[in-house]
């Protein structure tokens, strides 16, 4: 069953956006608030910067955060895989030893 899209109005850093989406409105509002806070923080730090430049810098900052989180997630997944394999190896050894002592 295809989800139906609806219009959602958001305010991001004083700019009104109207989106057609099937995403949760509360989540979208939270995202808009976060992006808006990043824009405002950069505008406070560089008030003379033109808005398109501010938005591009915020986009780069958010992309950097995303890439860092992806790398952290990949590293964590590799560690979980390594530890899981180590536990499986120990269990295999124990099961093998137990089977040998019965025979």
N, C-alpha and C positions, 0 to 999 in steps of 0.2 A: 504494500500500500504506500503510495507516494505521499509525503507530508506536504501540507499546504503552506504556502508562504504568505506572510502577512506583512503589512507595513509597520515599521517601528521608527519612531522619531527620536533622535539622539542629539545631545548638545555636547560637542567636543571643543573645549577651549573657546567657547563663545560662538562656534559655528554650528548651525543646524544641519543635521544629516537625516535624510529619510531613506531607510533601507527596506528592501523586500527580503525577508529571511524566514527560516523555520527555526532559528536559534531562540533560546530562552531570552526573553526581554531583560530579565534581571541580570543575567550574565553580560549581555551587551551593554547595559547601563554601567556595570562595574568596569568593563573594558574601556568604555568611553571616559569614565571618571579617571581611570589610571592614565590613559593617554593624555587627557586634558591636564592632569597634574604634572606630567612630564613636560608638556609644552609650556605651562605656566612657570615651572622651575627654570627652564632654559631662558624664557623671556625675561624673568627677573634677573638672571645672571648676565644676559646680553640684551638689554632693552632696545638697542638701536638695530638689532638684527632684523632683517625683513622676514615676515611670516613664512614664506616658502622655504627659506633657509632653515628657520627654526624647525619646521615640520620635517625637513629632510634629516636634520641632525637628530631629532627625536626618533625618526624611523631607523636610522643607523644604530642608535643606542638600544632600541628595542630589539633589533635584529641581532646585535651583539649579545644581549641577554638571552635570547632564544638559542643562539648557537652555543653559548656557554652551558645552558641547561641541557641541551641535547648531548653535549660532550660528557657532562656529569652523569646523565642517564646511561649513556653507552658504557662509561667506566664502571658504574654500579652494576649494570647488567652483566658485564664481563666478570666482575668479582663474584657475583651470585652464581654464575655458571661455574667458575673455578672452584668455589667452595662446595657447590652441590656435587661436582664431579669427585672432589676429594672425599666427601662423605660417602658417595656411592662406592668408591674404591675401598674404603674402610669396611663398609658393610659386606662387599663382595669377599674381602679377605676373611672376615669373621665367619661368614656363611660357609666359605670354603674350608676353614679350619674346623668348624663344628661338624661339617659333613665328613671330613677325613677322620675325626676322632670316633665317630659312630661306626665307621666301616671296618 
